[in-house]
Amino acid sequence: MQNQPGTRQEQILTILLATKTGLSIDVIAEKLDISRNAVKQHMVVLEKNQLIKAGKFNLTKGRPSRSYILTEQGINHFTKQYSWFCNLLIAELKEEMGSEALVALLQRLGAKIANSLAPQFINQTAAEKTHTLSIILQNLGYQAEVSEQKGEMTISAINCVFHDLAQEHGELCEFDRALIRTLLDNPVEQTECMAKQGCACRFKTAI
């Protein structure tokens, strides 16, 4: 294991990924051929970063030892090819359904997600709804912000969460438009799109 590429912490995560029941510090130290104290220091950092967590006690002839396992965050630390699969899935759907039916499906999905979030918008003004929407988009990874000018509210997202997919399948933007339109209960105009070489995805609505 001494010549294994990557940092010691990456090596520890890889070892734990292959052992779902968990491993003790002593076993990890043996596998990496480093001291127990060195492993312990790395484990403290990994646990602080919520990549690992303590598992069960191992009862042996010697002293009991705690095993450690990956958290969900630790498992998701490893590369996943979601975009490749999504691209394959969307391409197949478009071929089976046609572009128009795919747009309708994405609109329904956007509205469905919006309806599940609707309780957060009860009794809010148009401006308050837009602010709440920006927080939701921020939490989804869009890096969104809101600006107001001359009776209009503009929502700007500088990170499209499916940018690569949207460049190949423009229909995906219908999901965003339906989500925003339904949550604000107001017509929405998209004035700029990152998938079409825009600097951001911008949506305008009256207030």
C-alpha positions as CSV (number, residue, x, y, z in Angstrom):
1,M,0.0,0.0,0.0
2,Q,3.0,2.4,0.4
3,N,3.1,3.1,-3.3
4,Q,-0.7,3.7,-3.6
5,P,-1.4,7.1,-5.3
6,G,-3.3,9.8,-3.4
7,T,-3.1,11.2,0.0
8,R,-3.2,9.1,3.1
9,Q,-6.7,10.3,3.8
10,E,-7.8,9.3,0.3
11,Q,-6.2,5.9,0.9
12,I,-8.1,5.5,4.1
13,L,-11.4,6.3,2.4
14,T,-10.7,3.9,-0.4
15,I,-9.9,1.1,2.1
16,L,-13.1,1.8,4.0
17,L,-15.1,1.9,0.7
18,A,-14.1,-1.7,0.1
19,T,-15.0,-2.8,3.6
20,K,-18.7,-1.9,4.4
21,T,-18.6,-3.4,7.9
22,G,-15.8,-1.1,8.9
23,L,-12.2,-1.3,10.0
24,S,-10.3,-0.4,13.2
25,I,-7.5,2.0,13.4
26,D,-5.0,-0.9,14.0
27,V,-6.1,-2.7,10.8
28,I,-5.9,0.5,8.7
29,A,-2.4,1.2,10.1
30,E,-1.4,-2.3,9.1
31,K,-2.8,-2.0,5.6
32,L,-1.0,1.3,5.1
33,D,2.1,0.3,6.9
34,I,2.1,3.5,9.0
35,S,1.8,4.1,12.7
36,R,-1.4,3.9,14.6
37,N,-1.0,7.5,15.8
38,A,-0.7,8.7,12.2
39,V,-3.9,6.9,11.2
40,K,-5.7,8.3,14.3
41,Q,-4.7,11.9,13.3
42,H,-6.1,11.3,9.8
43,M,-9.3,9.8,11.2
44,V,-9.9,12.8,13.4
45,V,-9.9,15.0,10.3
46,L,-12.0,12.7,8.2
47,E,-14.6,12.4,11.0
48,K,-14.6,16.2,11.5
49,N,-15.4,16.5,7.8
50,Q,-18.2,14.0,8.2
51,L,-16.6,11.5,5.7
52,I,-16.4,8.7,8.3
53,K,-18.1,7.8,11.5
54,A,-17.6,5.4,14.4
55,G,-19.1,1.9,13.9
56,K,-19.3,-1.0,16.2
57,F,-16.9,-2.2,18.8
58,N,-14.9,-5.2,17.8
59,L,-14.5,-7.7,20.7
60,T,-11.2,-9.6,20.4
61,K,-8.9,-11.4,22.8
62,G,-7.0,-8.1,23.2
63,R,-8.5,-4.7,24.0
64,P,-11.9,-3.8,22.3
65,S,-11.4,-1.6,19.3
66,R,-13.8,0.7,17.5
67,S,-14.4,0.2,13.8
68,Y,-15.0,3.1,11.4
69,I,-17.2,3.2,8.4
70,L,-17.9,5.7,5.6
71,T,-20.8,8.1,6.0
72,E,-23.1,8.8,3.0
73,Q,-21.1,11.9,2.4
74,G,-17.9,9.7,2.4
75,I,-19.4,7.4,-0.1
76,N,-20.4,10.3,-2.3
77,H,-16.9,11.7,-2.1
78,F,-16.0,9.2,-4.9
79,T,-16.6,10.1,-8.5
80,K,-20.0,9.3,-9.8
81,Q,-20.9,9.5,-13.5
82,Y,-24.4,10.9,-13.1
83,S,-24.2,13.2,-16.1
84,W,-23.2,10.3,-18.4
85,F,-26.2,8.3,-17.4
86,C,-28.6,11.3,-17.4
87,N,-27.5,12.1,-20.9
88,L,-28.2,8.6,-22.0
89,L,-31.6,8.6,-20.3
90,I,-32.7,11.9,-21.8
91,A,-31.5,11.0,-25.3
92,E,-33.5,7.8,-25.1
93,L,-36.6,9.6,-23.8
94,K,-36.4,12.2,-26.6
95,E,-36.1,9.4,-29.2
96,E,-39.1,7.5,-27.7
97,M,-41.3,10.5,-27.0
98,G,-40.2,13.3,-29.2
99,S,-39.0,16.7,-28.2
100,E,-42.5,18.2,-27.6
101,A,-43.5,15.4,-25.3
102,L,-40.2,15.6,-23.4
103,V,-40.8,19.4,-22.9
104,A,-44.3,18.6,-21.5
105,L,-42.8,16.0,-19.1
106,L,-40.1,18.4,-17.8
107,Q,-42.8,21.0,-17.3
108,R,-44.8,18.6,-15.2
109,L,-41.8,17.6,-13.2
110,G,-40.9,21.2,-12.5
111,A,-44.5,21.9,-11.4
112,K,-44.5,18.8,-9.3
113,I,-41.4,19.8,-7.4
114,A,-42.7,23.3,-7.0
115,N,-46.0,22.0,-5.5
116,S,-44.0,20.1,-2.9
117,L,-42.2,23.3,-1.9
118,A,-45.3,25.5,-2.0
119,P,-45.9,25.5,1.8
120,Q,-42.8,27.7,2.2
121,F,-44.6,30.4,0.1
122,I,-47.9,30.6,1.9
123,N,-49.0,34.2,2.7
124,Q,-45.9,35.8,1.1
125,T,-45.8,38.8,-1.1
126,A,-44.4,38.6,-4.6
127,A,-41.1,40.0,-3.4
128,E,-40.9,37.6,-0.5
129,K,-41.7,34.7,-2.7
130,T,-38.8,35.6,-5.0
131,H,-36.4,35.9,-2.1
132,T,-37.6,32.5,-0.8
133,L,-37.1,31.0,-4.3
134,S,-33.6,32.4,-4.4
135,I,-32.7,30.5,-1.2
136,I,-34.2,27.3,-2.5
137,L,-32.2,27.6,-5.8
138,Q,-29.1,28.4,-3.7
139,N,-29.6,25.2,-1.7
140,L,-30.0,23.3,-5.0
141,G,-26.6,24.5,-6.1
142,Y,-27.7,27.2,-8.6
143,Q,-25.8,30.1,-6.9
144,A,-28.8,32.4,-7.4
145,E,-29.3,36.0,-6.4
146,V,-32.2,38.4,-6.8
147,S,-32.3,42.0,-8.0
148,E,-35.2,44.5,-8.3
149,Q,-35.6,47.3,-10.8
150,K,-38.6,49.2,-12.2
151,G,-41.3,46.8,-11.0
152,E,-39.5,43.7,-12.1
153,M,-37.6,41.1,-10.2
154,T,-34.7,39.3,-11.8
155,I,-33.4,36.0,-10.6
156,S,-29.8,35.3,-11.7
157,A,-28.2,31.9,-11.4
158,I,-24.5,31.7,-12.2
159,N,-24.3,28.0,-11.9
160,C,-26.5,25.7,-14.0
161,V,-26.7,22.4,-12.2
162,F,-27.1,20.5,-15.5
163,H,-25.1,22.8,-17.7
164,D,-23.5,20.1,-19.9
165,L,-26.8,18.3,-20.3
166,A,-28.7,21.5,-21.2
167,Q,-26.2,22.3,-24.0
168,E,-27.1,19.1,-25.7
169,H,-30.8,18.9,-24.6
170,G,-32.2,22.4,-24.5
171,E,-35.5,21.0,-23.3
172,L,-34.1,20.7,-19.8
173,C,-34.5,24.5,-19.3
174,E,-38.2,23.9,-19.3
175,F,-37.8,22.3,-15.8
176,D,-36.4,25.5,-14.4
177,R,-39.0,27.7,-16.0
178,A,-41.9,25.5,-14.8
179,L,-40.4,25.4,-11.3
180,I,-39.9,29.1,-11.0
181,R,-43.3,30.0,-12.7
182,T,-45.2,27.6,-10.4
183,L,-43.5,28.7,-7.2
184,L,-44.0,32.4,-7.9
185,D,-47.5,31.9,-9.3
186,N,-46.6,34.4,-11.9
187,P,-45.5,34.5,-15.6
188,V,-41.7,34.2,-15.9
189,E,-39.5,35.2,-18.9
190,Q,-36.1,33.7,-19.3
191,T,-33.8,36.4,-20.7
192,E,-30.5,34.7,-20.7
193,C,-29.3,31.1,-20.7
194,M,-25.8,29.6,-19.9
195,A,-26.5,26.7,-22.2
196,K,-26.8,29.3,-25.0
197,Q,-23.5,31.0,-24.1
198,G,-25.0,33.4,-21.6
199,C,-23.1,34.6,-18.6
200,A,-25.9,33.4,-16.3
201,C,-29.4,32.0,-16.4
202,R,-31.7,35.0,-15.8
203,F,-35.4,35.0,-15.2
204,K,-37.6,38.1,-15.0
205,T,-41.0,38.4,-13.3
206,A,-43.3,41.3,-12.5
207,I,-43.8,42.3,-8.8
